[in-house]
């Protein structure tokens, strides 16, 4: 999820493809390639990386997440922040990451290890490739032949000043580092997040590598999901925007169908890595939107991860830490939306 000063582009508007229904577009072979079904984003903006455990996320929360019905977590890891002057990852932070992965595994949760430094790559694309290659070289060397339940995600939301050519080159180079040691590791790759209508068609993936998953994010309509966002000049003072009309529901189905057609044509599994509405949205509409997005993604055979467990868009109360029950039910329960 982008923070202050970053423009969230409507990802799903990028696909100039015909609309088809879920039954026609859910690819069995692509769907079977991904073990990710129901997940939640965690630890992106947490004190754990500075050594402050249980602040605010707690290690016991892995058990709560599993018990609630989730099968994986997407760990938002800002790896570039922990490079020394020579580009080496801080050993202390890697030890913390090991603890996170150990605890998730002990609770039966898969992990998407998401390299979340998209802002650095969006604003300084020329230096992104080298840093991304260095990051994944070190991670792959550390976890090769180990931790089979971890899925790598090359980079969260590439885009901004980065061109298609720059992203394809950076992604290919980073993937090559992983494949040199881990030919079977599942890896998530996102298309360039841009207003270019042909963006998805410009994503270059090696045809022979079938251990890849393509990621998309969804926050439409922004006037609903971002209402009250303190970090957005456009939406900071927007309030009381409801959601749930028939047209609004059909729009989500249509948007996802565009993505699904490309996925089916390429035989690539799709992963909805982020979606959510802020706490400032009307609660009933927030739950209805969340349920509809999750059920629609599932109808196309996609796994998903809600944004996020705590902080903004939260699934939990910031004071009591209790689940937001209507929102949790919207995600996990299979009832009609």
N, C-alpha and C positions, 0 to 999 in steps of 0.2 A: 504494500500500500504506500502511495506517495505521501510525503509530509509537506510542510509549509514550503511554498515556492515551487512546487512541482506540479505540472499539468497532467491530470489523469485523462488520457484520451479514451474515447469510447472504443474499446478494443474490438468489439464484435461488429462494428460498422465497417470493418476493413474488408469484408469478404463479398465480392461481387459474384455470388453463386445463387443458383436456383434453390427455392425452398422445397423441402420434402418433409414428410412426417417422421416421427421417431422410429417407427417400426422399419421403415425403408432405409433409414440412415444409420441405425445402430449396427456397427460392424462387429460381428462375433469374434473374428480373429484379432482385431485391434483391441477390443474390450478385454479379451483374455490375456493380452500382453501386459496389462496393468493390474497389480494387486491392490491398488489404492481405491477405497470405496468412500468412507466417511471420515473426514479429518478436521483438525482445527489448527490454526496458526498460533505459535507460541514463541516467547523469549526474545522477540526482536528488540524490544525497548525495556530491558530488564537489567537489574543490578548484578545478575549472576556472572556476567562476563567481566565485571570489575572485582569479583570475589565476594560480592554480597549475596549469599545464598538466601533463598526464600524471600525475595524482595522485588516485586510482589508475588511472582510465581513461586510456588513451593514444590519441592521434589515429590511430595506426596500427591500433588495434583495429577501426576501421570496416572496414578491409580484411579482417581476420580474420573479422569477423561475416559479411561478404558471402561470403567463400570457404567458410565453414562451411555455407552454404545458406539463410541468412536473406535476406529481400527488403526488410525495413524495420526501423527502430528507433523506439521510442517515447521521446522525449526528455522527461524529467520536469523541467519548468522552473518554479521557484518565483518567478514574476514579481513578486508583491507585495513580496517582500523587496527588490527593486531599484527601488522607487518613491522619489523624493525627497519632500520635504514638500509639493510641489505636485502630486504624483501622476504625475510624469514618469519614465519608465523610464531607468535609468542608461545613457548612451550607450556607456560602456566595456563593460558587460555585453551590450548589443545587438551590439557588434562581435564579442564572443566567440561569441555565438549565430550570427552570420553565418559565422564560421569553422567551427563545428560543422556547419551546414547545407551549406556548401561542400564539406567533406570527405566527408560522407555522400553528397552528390550525385556527387562524383568517383568514389566507389566503387560507384555504381549502386544506392544504397539510398534508398528513400522514407523520409520522416520524419513521424511523428505528433508535432506540437508540443503537448504536454500541459501546460495550465496547472494546476500541481499543488498549489496553495494551498488544498486542501479544508479543512484544519483551521481556517483563518481564517474560512471561510464557514460551517463547521459550528458554531463557537462564537460568531460575531458576524454572524449572517445579515443583520441590518439594514443593515450596511455593505458586504455582498458585491456587491450589484448595481452600485453606483457604481464600485467598484474593478474589477470584471470588465469593465464597459463601457469604462472607461478603458484597461485593458490591451489589449483586442481592438481598440479604435480605433487605438491606436498600432501594434500589430503589423500590422493590416490596411493601414494607411497605408504602412508600411515595405515590405511584401511584395506589395502589389497589383500585378497584371500581371507578377509575377515568381515564381520558385520554384514551379512547378506541381507538383512532387513532394512538397510539404509539405501535410499534412492538419492542420487545426486541431482541437484537442479543447478544448471550452469550459471544462470544469472536471473535475478528477479527483474521483470519489466525493462528489458533493453529498449532504448529509444532516445528521445531528446535530440541532441546534436549528432548522434550516431547514425551513419548511413546504413543501408542494407548491406553494402559491400563490407563495411567495417564489422558489422555484427556477424555476418556469415563467416568472415575470416577469423574473428575472435572465437566464435563458437566452435568452428572446425579445429582450431589449434588447441583449445581447451579439451575438446572431446578426444583429440589424438593423444593427449597426455594421459587421459583416463584409460583409453583403450590399449595403450602400450602395456598396462599392468592388469587391467580389468575388462576383458572383452565381453563379459556377461553382465556387468553392472547395469542396472536400470538407470537411465539418465533422462532428465526432463529438460526440454529446450523450448523456449518461447520465441514466437515470431517477433519482429521488431514492432514496438508499440508506437504506431504512427498513424496519421490521418490518410496515408496512401491507401487507396481502395484495393490495390493489388498486393498488399503487404504479405499476406499469407502465402501467395504464390511465389514470392521472392525468398522465402525461407528455404535454404539449401540444406538438405539432410542426406547423408550417404545412403544410397538405396539398399546396400547390403546390410546396413546396421538396423536390425529390427528390435533392438533393445532400447528404443527411444520413445518417449512420451512427449506430446506437444501440449504446452500449457496456455490457457487463456484466463483472464480475470474479468469480472463483471460487477459493475456498480451503477447500472442504468435503472431508472432515470436519475441523473445526478441531483436534480432539484429535490427529489425525495430522499435519496440515500445520504446526501451530504448536507441536508438542511441543518443549520446551526453549527457547522464546522468552523471552529475558531481559526483554523489555518487557511481558510478560503475566503478571500474578499468577496467573491460572488455569492457565496451561500451562507456566510456567517450570520446574517440577520434574517434568513428565511426560516419560517416556522409554520407548523400546523398544515403541512402538505401531506395529504392522505394518498394512499395507493390502493388499487384493487379493481379498477374497471375492467370490463371484458377486453377492451382494446389494449389496455396496459398488459394484461396477462398474455394476450396473443402476441404482443411485441416481443416478449421474452422467448416464447416458443419459436417465433420467426428468426430472431437473432441467433439462437442456438442451432437452428436447422441449417443456417448458412455455414457455420463452423463445422457441423457434422457432415455436410456434403463433402467438404474438402478432406476431412479426416477419413471418410469412407473411400474417396477416390485414391488417396495416398496409402490407405490401410495403416493409418497411424492412430493409436489411442489418444484421446483428448482428456486432459485433466483441468478441472476448474479450480485453480490454485488459490483464488481469493474471491470472495463476495461478501457483502455485508451492508447494513444500513446503520447509521449513527443512532445513539440512544435518544437523541433529540427528535427523532421521527415519532409520530403517534404509535404507541405500543401495538395496537391491534394491526395497523397497516405494516409495521415492521415485521411482525410475526408472519403475516400473510405473504409479504414479499419474499421473506426468507424461505418459507415452505415452498412457494411456487418455483423459486430458482432451484432449490435442491431437488425437488421432484422432477422438474423439467430436465435437469442435468442427468439424473438417474434414468429417465426415459430414453435418453440417447446412449446410455451405457457408460457415462462418464463417472469417474471418481471426483470428489470435491474436498476442499478444505475451507471452512468458514474463517473469515477475518473478523475477530480474533478472540482468544480466550479471555484476555484482560486488556487494560488500557482502553482506548476508544473502540467503538463498535462492539463493545464487550459482551461476552456470553455470561459474565458473572458480575455480581454486585461489587463495586470497589471497596465498600466498607465491610459488609458481612461475608463476602466472598461466596455467597450462595449462588447457585445456578439461577439464571433468568429462566424460570420454568416454561413460560409460553414460547420463548425463543428456542430453548433446547428441544421442546416437544416438536416444534416446527421443523427442526433439522432431523431428528432421529425417528420420530413416529411416522408410520407409513400411511396415515390417514389422508383423505382427499384434501387438496388445498383449496 
